[in-house]
Amino acid sequence: MKSFKRNILSLSIILGLGTASAVAQSRLLVPRLATGSLQQCPVATAPSHRLQAPPRQALESNDRLLGAYITDQIASTGNGLVNFPGKIQVGAFLPKDIIRKFDGCALRAIRFGLPVAVTVSKVFIYAVNANGKVGNAIASTTVESQAFMGWNEQALPASPIVDASSEDFGGYLLGFEYEQLNTQRNGNYTADCFPLSFVKSGKTCRTYASTDGQWSDIDATSLGNLSVQAIARSDQYPQKDLILSAITIDNPLKQAGQSLKYSLTVENFGNADIADYSVDLKLDDTVVKTFSGQLSSLQTTTLDGSIALDKELPSGSHSVSATVTAIDGSAPTERTADDLSTRPFAVYTQADALTRQQYLVEAFTTTAHPYASYGQQVMDALQKVHDDVLLVNIHSDTSGYGHDPFSNDASNELSLMLDIDNMPSAVLNRCYLGEKPINYYYGMEAMTAFDASYATTKANELFQVMRQQSVPALATIDVDAVAVDEDLTIHVSGQGGQYARQLLDKTARLSVMLVEDDIATSSSEERYDAVLRAMLTHIGGDEMAWTDDQHFSNTYTMKLPESWGPYNMRVVAFIHLDPNVLNPDYNNMGVSNATASELTVTTGIAQHPTQDTSARPVAIYSANGTARASLQQGINLVRMSDGTTRKVIIR
């Protein structure tokens, strides 16, 4: 099986997010799954053949182009996945907001633009659900004729009807299958190895590729959009119609007195030009600004700015909305469903903020990386200096170093969602670095963690940044986890202030993880702690089940595999901003609060591994892994000379 991977030789601790990932787990989860795989045609490479396509026929009056961009542009210099010769499916992911305006239209053809001629074997459209999973093809047909340089059009015999009405609908994966070449001449790849065209026009959408049904993002957003479009036919296209996109904001959780940045687009989807339009922008029910202007047919403009939030704005749920109020002097009366766009957000005050239980640090690592232990030095130092840090070690296969025996679906999907490539890496409370770029490495370059004293210095530095950037704690979390034989039941509950539900219901999610301490691989005596075993929630978290305005309670169950050791297991629960797994917003993933609790094992399961009664204590740790000089009140993890860990509770 081929996969789009890259080996990373650096050692980095990343604040916020990493730089890339490699395996797509049968879904479109996150960006940049294959950084380094996509290569551009060198300027000095001479084309091997440049067959010009015949002139494109003009669209019929009842046809429209459906795509990330809808012009005839094609890149003059191509790109290719030259390290993966053979048949490759490549497609643009078109999200729901691009598709929904074509509801009820028939997709009669797919066209693709090529900077050089190449063998194209088929075109396709796959449905993608709201969680990013790729479904069955709604259209797929063989390309019989030679593909030319320029735009090529292939009719779809079935002409599927667009239906984006379902809440579970996420979008379409629109693309084609081609033969990727890696031929060389005089030591250089020939031009026909670079048949992919990317154009900086329209709404930038991600491009995915697959050789085996596993879809990987090929990191092409900086180049623009893949040159592929569908032709949608309808006899019901309007004369004059404005469509508002979803409103984006800089943060869904704002403190009273701050500014709220917003942005949205307005598209004229009608056949005729609009000489004058009006759009009202509201904060809750109050108009704060009116936009006006003119817009040609099938053109788009951006409306953006900021709203100063009053210091006296009450805590709780609020919204920013945009409404089309007039088109050429008249209120719109047809196709008005997309004339309103609303984005909820929440406002808090210092009175709403609670004492944080713990900060969450997700350390991404792999047993296959030779320098993994040096990254662990920084994590150990972080916990030693700050006992309110909760560490989860996430062993992933997505870095290209080979299989990790502790990897699982949850760990791989988290790596993808959080855009992790470099290992070892750490995501600190999923916080954002303010004005620094998301991929800023904060000085943790290769070899710097080899010095243990530096690890402590770096740990303190990282903690201060994490504390300054973190989302406030707006609810406490309690965990009750009971294992009866192999049946595990977890109750996660919590309580906030007067406005907790309003603050968190539409902005935040609850994630629940199961981790195990003191485990080893079959081929090594080295022990590993806080290893992620499973996620009980969706990868992006679950909605909190509110019982009233201040309390929530969620319950989860699972079967424990026999090979796991429940006496060494803990449940980690945390509240965080909704990451939107289909289109991750890395500025808005912050963790509000986190806590952990051990399992209560009531019957039937023997401690794992078997303890040697002659073993002696060699180290003592808190439940969070902080080293202790002696036993203290509460839970103590005692590392024994035989490599096992025992739990001692001092009441």
Order of alpha helices (4+ residues) and beta strands (2+ residues): beta-beta-beta-beta-alpha-beta-beta-beta-beta-beta-beta-beta-beta-beta-beta-beta-beta-beta-beta-beta-beta-beta-beta-beta-beta-beta-beta-alpha-beta-alpha-beta-alpha-beta-beta-alpha-beta-beta-beta-beta-beta-beta-beta-beta-beta-beta-beta
